[in-house]
Amino acid sequence: MATALGVDPGSLSLDELEAELATLASHLYAGTCRWLELVSEFDRRGGFADSGRASLSEWLAWRCALTPRSAREHVRVARSLPGLPLIHAAFARGELSYAKVRALTRIATAPNEGELLDLAAGLTAAQLERALSAYRRVTTGEARDLQEGTYLAVSWEPDGSLSLRGRLAPEDGALLLRALEAMRDARWRKERGSAEPRPARQATNAEALVAVADAALAHEGESRPGGERYQIVVHTDESALAHDGDGGCQLDDGPALAAETARRLACDASITRNGRKTRTIPPPLRRALKTRDRGCRFPGCDNRRFLDAHHLHHWARGGPTTLANLVLLCRRHHQLVHEGGWHIDQRARFHDPRGHPLPAAPPLPRGHPDHLAQRNRDLAIDARTLKPGTGDPLPLADTVHALLTISPYRVALATSS
């Protein structure tokens, strides 16, 4: 059987197999560097801004078929490379693996990257990861300054949004993140009926913080369905809900809201008309909707929590509250559909503000099998290009001491798990 390169691997000797494996690994890493350069430029131009995605990593996961966690890490590395010319150059030549670059970019700076490169050349990727993970320290004075500098400022902005700005000491920050993590885990176990570990975090910190506030306001031992999620009062003219007009809408004891925002909230909330309360989404229907959609229906969105039931034909305009007229949307994409100019047709197909349909998952273009080698033809890549490390036993204490000698780089105590 001929391969894409025209040579059957079964006809190669072991030495030839090893040489081609190592050579192609360098080509792959050089190609990965080029790919990350493109990611960085796409980021600089804000190429994902009009795609309906909340971030570059979300767009990358959708467009290039990555997991959300992998996409976030690739974006972090892509943003680090422009400030690290030596690591960038070695990566582009195929001398460094992506695993080593990923570890180095967590602590490297322009002044110390040369010495860190020397260290990376002598360690395997696993040893480098372990050494750099141990390289964390904070002084007592820094800890005191962090405690004294904590604050939280809250204010209403002129556009009606609530602005939060604050700073927490590392241990308090860790407590907050643990609370957000616990909320995600609790919802995962309840919604999935399983104690198995939940997948990578998919909701934004803002959404998770709202969920923690939501849980804090719920009665002890009880949980509220989506229709009771908003423990706030919005006063709105019924005409603003039933039509596309700009009738009066205002938060109780708060700023005014756009009519479209009120319509979004009314998609999945308890409504009171003349003192009589009605529920728009009955619990059995909500369960059927969750069973059918599983999560947000926006193409490429993996959010399975913090979801709203959206009426394709709004109930206030005569649309029925039926399974066929409902879709689940995460809060961000629900906002895009109402306030962002996006549209969902009756077949649950999404259209951007210009009216262009959005594919559920765009196909990846077919590449020529020799593409990487041809693109890297000017690079002197062979079986000896990659610097995998010697694999000698790692004296961790000595390695960390060497790192501290390279640079007095200081990293605050980790505040995330």
N, C-alpha and C positions, 0 to 999 in steps of 0.2 A: 504494500500500500504506500503510495507516494504521499508525502506531507505537503503543506502549503509551500514549503521551501523547495520541494522537489526531491527531498532525500528521505528515504524511509529510516526512522530512528533505529529500526531493528538491524540495519546494515552498518551502524556505527559501532566502533569499539568503545569500551568504557571510557578511555581517555578522551575520545572524540565527543562522547556524550557529556562528560564533565565540562569540557572546554566550551561546548555550545551552550550548555545550561548557564555557565558563568557569564559568557559573552552576552547572551540574550537578556540576562538579569540586568546587566549594565545598560543595555539599550532600553529596557523597560523603565529603569530609574531615570535615565536621561529624558525619556519620553514623558514620564510623570512630572519632571521638573518643568518641561515645556507646557504641559497641561495646566500646571499650577500658575505659570506665568500668564496664561490666557485667563484663568480664573481671576487672578489679581487685576488684570486690565478690565475684565468684564465688571468686576466690583467697583473699580475706580470710575467707570462710566455710568454706574447705577443701572446696568442692563436689566436687572430683575424688577425694577420699580413698577413697571406697568403690567406685570405678569399675574398679579393677584396674590403673590407670595409675600410672606411677612419678612423674609430675609433671603440673602444670597444662598445660604445653606439649604433652605427649603426648596428654592428653585433648582439648585444643583442636584438634590436628591431626586427631584421629579424628572429633570431633563436628562441627567446622565446615569440614572438607574442606580443610585447609591442608597444605603441606609441613612436615615437622618443623622445618626451619631457619626458615621464615617464622613458625611458631607460637612458637618460642623468642624471636624478636625482638619479636613482638607482646606477649608476656608481659613482656619486659624494659621495653618502653615503658609498658605499662599500670601496672607497679609504680612507674615513675618519675613519672608525671603527678601523683599526689596531693601530692608535695613541690615541685611547680613550678607555682604557681597562675597566673602570668601566661602561660606557654606553654600551659598547660591551657586557659585562657580563650580565647586566640587560636585555638587548634585547634578548640575547641567552636564558635566563630563561623564557621569555615570559612575563616579568613584564612591558616592555615598548612597546607601539604600534609603528609601522613604522612611523606614522605621527609625533609622539613626537621625535623619533630618527632623523628624517629628519630635524626637526626644531633645535634640539640641536646641530647637527653636523655643522650647519652654523657658530656657534660662539664658541663652546666648545674647550678647550685646556686641556691637561693632568693636569695642576695645578688646574683648576677651575671646572672640570667635576663633582666632588663629590658634590659640593654645587649646581650646576645646576641640578643634579639628584634630590636633595631634593626639589628644586623648581618645577621640572616637576611632582613630585609625588602629589603635592597639586593643580595643575592646570589641566584643561581639555586640550585636544590637541589644540582646537581653542584658548583658553586663552594663552597657551604657545607660539603659533605661533604669536599672536598679541604682546605679551610682548617682544619677541626676535626681532621682526621686528622694534619695537620702540627703540631698544637699539643700536643706531648708533650716533656717535659724532666724530667731528674732531676739533682740536684747530686751532686758527688763525696762530700760528707758523707753524703748519704742512701744512696749506693751502699755506703759503708763500713759504715753502720749495718745495712743489709740483709744484708751478708755476715756480720757478727758476730752477727746475730740468728738465724741458721739453726739448726735442730735437727730431730730426729725422735724422737718418743717412741712406744714400742710397749708395749701391755699387754693382758692378757686381762681382759675384763669379767666381772662376776659371772654374767651370763647366758650366758657361753661365747663371746661374739663377741670378735674381735680388734680392738682400738681403735688407730688410727693418728692421730697428731696431729703436724703439723710445719710448718715454714716454710722456704722456699728462696729464695735470691737470684734476681733476675730471670733471669740467664743460665742458672742451674741449673734453674730452673723451666721455662725454654724447652727445655732439654735433655730433661727428663722428658716434657714434652708432645710433643716430636719423637719420642721413643721410642714413646710411645703411638700417635702418628700413623703411625709406620713399621710398627708391628705391624698396625694396621688396614689399611694399604695392602698389606702383604705377604699378609695373609689374603685380601684382596679379589682380588688378582691370581691367587693360587693357586686360590681357590674358583671364580672366574668365568672363569679361563683367558684373561684379557685384561689389557693394560697400560693400559686406559682409566682416567681418573680415577674414583675411587670416589665414591659419593654422599655427601651430608652425613653427618656423624658421627651414628651411631644408638645406639651403646652408651654406657653411662655410664662415667665415669672409673674407678669401682670395678671394673667388669667388664674394662675395658682393662688396668688394673693387674694384675689376676689373670692375664690372658692374657700379659703381659710376664713375670710370675713363672713361668708355665707354660712359656714358651719358654726361659727361662733354665735351667730344670731339665731340659729335653730334651737328649738326646745330640747332640753336634755333627753337623750335617748331616742330622739326622733330625727327623721330626715324629711326634707321637703321636696316634692316633685317640682319639675321645671316651672309649672304654673305658679308656684309659690316662691320661686328663686329670688325675685326682686322684693325685698322688704323695704321698698321705697314707694312713694306715691307720686304718680305723674298725672297732672291735670291736663286734659286735652279736649278740644272740641271734637265732637263725634264726626263732624264734617272733615276734619283733618285725617281721620282714620279711613273714612269711607271713600274719600276722593284724593286727588293729587294736589289739593290746595295747601295753603300755609296757615291753617287755623292755629289758634293759640295752644301752645304746649309748654308746660313748665313743671319742673321738679317742685315737690312740696318743700317750702323753705329753701329753695335753691334757684339756680339760674334757669333761663329759658332753654328749651330743646328745639331742635329742628323737627318739623312735622314727620320727616322720613325716619328719624330716630324713634319717635313715638310709635310709628307703624312697625318698626323692627321689634320694639319691646312688646308690642301688642300681639305679635306673631305667636308668642308662647308665654302668656301671663294671665293672671286672673283679672277680669274686667268687672268693674262696678258701674252699673247704669242706674242712676236715680236711687242709689242706696242698695240695689240688689246685685249680689255677686254671682258671676257665672264663670265656669271654667272652660277654656277653649279646647284643651287637649285632654280627654279622659284618660285615666291611667292605663286601661287595657289597650287603647289605641297607641299610647306612648310606648308600651312594651312591644307591640307589634312593629312599630316604626324602628325601634332600636334593633330588633331581631333582623329586620330586612336590611337596614342601611349599615349597621355595625359601627359606623363612625361618620365623620364629616364626608359629604358627597363631593366636595370640591376636588377636581382632579389633582392627584399627587399629595393631598393632605392626609396625614396619618393620625390626626387627632381623634381619639375615641371618647374623650371626656370634655366637659365644659361645652356641651352641645345644646343648641336651640332647635326647636321644630319650626321650620319655615313653611308658610303656605305659598305654594306656587301661584295660586290665584288668591289674593288676600281675603281672609274671611270677612273683613269689614266691607269689602266690595262685592260680596255675594259668593265668594269662594267657599266650598264645603270643607269641613274639618274631617277629611277622610284620608285613608292611607295613600290613595292615588294622588292626592293634592298636597302631600307633605313630603319634605326631605329634611334630613338632619344636616345642620351646618355648625361648625365651630363658631365662636363669637366673632372672630376676625372676619371670616368669610361671610357670615351673616351681615356684618357691617358693610362689607364690600357690595353685597347684593342690594342693600337698601341705600346707604349713603355714598357708596363708591361708584355707582353707575353701571355695575355689572348686572347681567340679566340671566335668569333661568327660564327656559321655555317649559311648556307643559310636559315635555319628554325628559325633563331634568338635565338638559344640555346647557352648558354654561357659555356665555358670550361676554367678551370684554366690552368696555365702554364704547369701542368703535363698532361693535356689532360682530366682531370676528369670533367664530366658534373656537372653543378651547378643547383640544384633544385630551382624552383621558390619560394617555401615555404615549408621547411621540416616539416613533421607532428610531433606534440608533442607526446612523448611516453605515453602510458596509464599507469597510476599509480594505485596502490592498494588503495581502499578507506580508509583503516586504516593506510596508509603509515606514515602520519604525527604523529599520535598518537604513532605508534610503534617506529618511530625514536626518539620521545621525551619521551619514556617510563621511562628513568632514571631521568627525570625532575619532580619536585614536582609541577605539574600544576593542579590547580582546579579552581573553579569559582572565587576565591579570589586572584589569582595570578596577574592578570592584575591590574595596578594602573591607573585608568582612571582619577583621580582628583576629587576634591570635588564638583566642579561646583559653588562654592561661587562667589558672584560678584567680579570682578577683578578691584582693584584700580590701574590703569595703572601707574600713577606717582609713587606710592609707590613700585610697582613691578620693574620698571626700576631703581629706586634708589637702590633697593636691588641688582639688577644685577650689578650696578656700584660698589657697596660695595664688591661683590664677587670678582671682578677683574677689574682693569682699562683697560679692553680690548677696543681697538679702531679700528673702521672700517671706512675707507675712505668713503666719500660721494659716494652713489651708482652711477655707470656710465652706468647702463643698465636699461632698462625699464622692 
